[in-house]
Amino acid sequence: MSVLYKAPLEIDHNTIKAFDMVEAIERNNVDIQTECTPKVIWVIGTLEQVTGFFRDLDGPAQSFPIDEFKEWVQDYQLV
């Protein structure tokens, strides 16, 4: 069984478009969980799925810091 991660994403409506987010969710097959805080959602999936989701939101014009992201997301591994 694959290891799952539950990583937080702070929503900034000025930089993240709803269409881009929906497309990234579908493309990477991640689950989304919302809680009481409307500006934060949780992105749940394998390391590859979560990484792909955040990379897609980062956009094609920027270089995604993959090594730093993989180190950061380790704190959000589900047990």
C-alpha positions as CSV (number, residue, x, y, z in Angstrom):
1,M,0.0,0.0,0.0
2,S,1.3,3.5,-0.9
3,V,2.1,6.0,1.8
4,L,-0.4,8.9,1.9
5,Y,0.2,12.6,2.6
6,K,-2.2,15.2,3.8
7,A,-0.7,18.6,2.9
8,P,-2.2,22.0,3.6
9,L,-2.8,24.5,0.9
10,E,-3.6,28.1,1.8
11,I,-6.1,29.5,-0.7
12,D,-5.2,32.9,-2.1
13,H,-8.0,33.8,-4.6
14,N,-5.7,36.4,-6.2
15,T,-3.2,33.8,-7.3
16,I,-5.1,30.5,-7.6
17,K,-7.9,30.3,-10.1
18,A,-10.7,27.8,-9.4
19,F,-10.4,26.3,-12.9
20,D,-6.7,25.6,-12.4
21,M,-7.4,24.0,-9.1
22,V,-10.1,21.7,-10.5
23,E,-7.9,20.7,-13.4
24,A,-5.0,19.9,-11.1
25,I,-7.3,17.9,-8.8
26,E,-8.5,15.8,-11.7
27,R,-5.2,15.4,-13.4
28,N,-3.4,14.2,-10.2
29,N,-6.3,12.3,-8.7
30,V,-5.9,13.8,-5.2
31,D,-8.6,14.1,-2.6
32,I,-9.5,17.5,-1.1
33,Q,-10.7,18.0,2.5
34,T,-11.9,21.3,3.8
35,E,-12.2,22.2,7.5
36,C,-13.5,25.2,9.4
37,T,-10.9,27.6,8.0
38,P,-12.2,28.7,4.6
39,K,-8.8,29.7,3.3
40,V,-7.1,26.3,4.0
41,I,-7.8,23.0,2.3
42,W,-6.0,19.7,2.7
43,V,-4.6,17.9,-0.3
44,I,-4.5,14.1,0.2
45,G,-2.7,11.6,-2.0
46,T,0.5,9.7,-2.6
47,L,3.8,11.6,-2.8
48,E,3.5,11.6,-6.6
49,Q,-0.1,12.8,-6.6
50,V,0.5,15.6,-4.1
51,T,3.7,16.7,-5.7
52,G,2.0,16.8,-9.1
53,F,-0.9,18.8,-7.8
54,F,1.3,21.5,-6.2
55,R,3.5,21.5,-9.3
56,D,0.5,22.1,-11.5
57,L,-0.7,25.0,-9.4
58,D,2.8,26.5,-9.4
59,G,2.5,26.9,-13.2
60,P,4.7,26.0,-16.2
61,A,6.6,29.2,-16.2
62,Q,8.3,28.7,-12.8
63,S,10.7,26.1,-11.7
64,F,9.1,23.9,-9.1
65,P,11.5,23.2,-6.1
66,I,10.9,19.5,-6.0
67,D,13.6,18.6,-3.4
68,E,12.4,21.2,-1.0
69,F,8.8,20.2,-1.5
70,K,9.5,16.5,-0.8
71,E,11.3,17.5,2.4
72,W,8.5,19.8,3.5
73,V,5.7,17.3,2.8
74,Q,7.3,14.6,5.0
75,D,5.8,16.4,8.0
76,Y,2.4,15.6,6.6
77,Q,2.7,11.9,6.1
78,L,-0.3,10.0,7.4
79,V,0.3,7.1,9.7
